């Protein structure tokens, strides 16, 4: 094991894990410590790493040849890819200790855990030895002093934590992609998950909710007051908001829709009216739409907007006014690759194509899948009987609704992880 011999674990969160050949195999998400009945500090037995497909596995501390705040390197041998499950006498350091209310000895000064250090003894055993605790001052405008003290000088590190904050755990999670943060939330106990979710800002929470299984979405939304829940729904894409509201009883749907701003609620109401399993029920009602007299330069500027998903930004739909769905007459679409090949001053009406029949709101999902695969499309327009564009079905919409309903559930993903992989000097 390489130096340093003392590492603060919050600094490891998100650090890349590499095999002996230098290929990245995952990222650190937590450390696992084994509680000891002798009063000695807990022994660190390994790390939890997140692998592709959101699978979290256990990395034995004995398998790690190098560990620091920049990288974790594994030695050769067999890597167990079974989904990590915490044992009864184990502790997940970041999940269970960050933001915990404790008392410093002597004197019982109250404080909050902001980090925990693990340290390697001469025999190679790693233990939790020091705790970074910030004093509670009782004054909003002043932060308390930060103390780094020995493990045995802190009371309240074991047992059930009451009245925990979220600031330090959020600091560890803040750089995660929404899908990874959603995955991390599924590892938390329900109460803690709801606390952390509620502490996210509306836009961040909306993004994370879209990546969670339906039952978790409903439970988190139910834990919010209704005004906050409506604010979060406003930040979601209309199709994602409609999917979530579909999981609620109709009376609760109506209450939340009434609390939303009318211009945000209207497209969601329209999507709720479509039959499940049809283009209308899975489409987004906010694709990129421009008039035929817009220029190629204007179209390229629109699809560069950072809030657009890659599938939505892959093409521009061209219609007569108005450009909000339902639009004026649908004229066709232009793929972004075609935009790159044209002069920036050219008008979209000159380059638009309409050689593929649009979908109807009633088109069933299997037919949508077949047609998108046939023409190698990432999105297709949906028009009504009056030839007005009402939305677009993107490939991610199709995937979301083609996979089993519980595909986002961690338990389902983990069930597949029952094989081992070999990390050796030849194959990595």
Buried (B, 14 or more C-beta within 10 A) or exposed (E): EEEEEEBBBBBBBBBBBBBBEEEEBBBBBBBBBBBEEEEEBBBBBBBBBBBEEBBBBBBBBEBBBBBBEEBBBBBBEEBBBBBBEBEEEBBBBBBBBBBBBBBBEEEEBBBBBBBBBBBBEEEEEBBBBBBBBBBBEEEEEEEBEEBEBEBEBBEBBEEEBEEBBBEBBBBBBEEBEBBBBBBBBBBBEEEBBBBBBBBBEBBBBBBBBBBBBBEBBBBBBEBBEBEBBBBBBBBBBBBBBBBBBBEBEEEBBEBBBEBBEEEBBBBBBBBBEBEEEBBBBBBBBBBBBBBBEBBBBBBBEBBEEEEBEEBBBBBBBBBBEEBBBBBBEBBBBBBBEBBEEBEEEBBBBEBBEEEBEBBBBEBEBEBBBEBBEEEEBBBBBBBBEEBBBBBBBBBBBBEBBEEEEEEBBBEBBBEEBEEEBEBEEEEB
